[in-house]
């Protein structure tokens, strides 16, 4: 699985630091969007595992 690095891990380029507030807010929005996507992927992964475990438990207990 190929993942993009989260934008906030890297230092901000000086062009962004010394630029307008609009550019900084755009950079922040992008970083927020990437973080939300990463968290959503984690939740989907956990949900898949939970469903698999619940199915296994049902089979062990003689589910219908």
Secondary structure, DSSP 8 states (H G I E B T S, - for coil): ------GGGS---HHHHTS-HHHHHHHHHHHHHHHHHHHHHHHHHHHHHHHHHHHHHHHHTT--
